[in-house]
Amino acid sequence: MKHNKIGREVRMKGIITPTDWDDDGNVTAVAVATPSEDEYLVDGGKLREKLLKLIGGEVVAWGTLGLEKKGSKTIMVNNYELLGDELEEEEEEFSDEEHSEDEDFEQEDEEW
């Protein structure tokens, strides 16, 4: 990330991934991993605690880009939308329809 992007408001899509744990194995830090394989550590903000509970969830996140002293890219998330719930419902509906069609097809096969 070029330094001129620091402080810029962005919108990104990615998966919430754990990046740090406490001694008991609880996740204490997360990142947004994008399809282009960039990783943005979630840096503070009001929504950080909510994002800690969304490990593996696909989100669209809006926030401000930053850079840690170690050089890691960060995002202070101002808002997000969880994408997985809607997709799972659609997949369930599709698989139910597909299953009933398969049963009809098998019955037709037996008649031949």
Secondary structure, DSSP 4 states (H G I P E B T S, - for coil): --GGGTT-EEEEEEEEEEEEE-TTS-EEEEEEE-TTS-EEEE-SSTTHHHHHT-TT-EEEEEEEEEE-TTS-EEEEEEEEEE-HHHHHHHHHHHHHHHHHHHHHHHHHHHH-
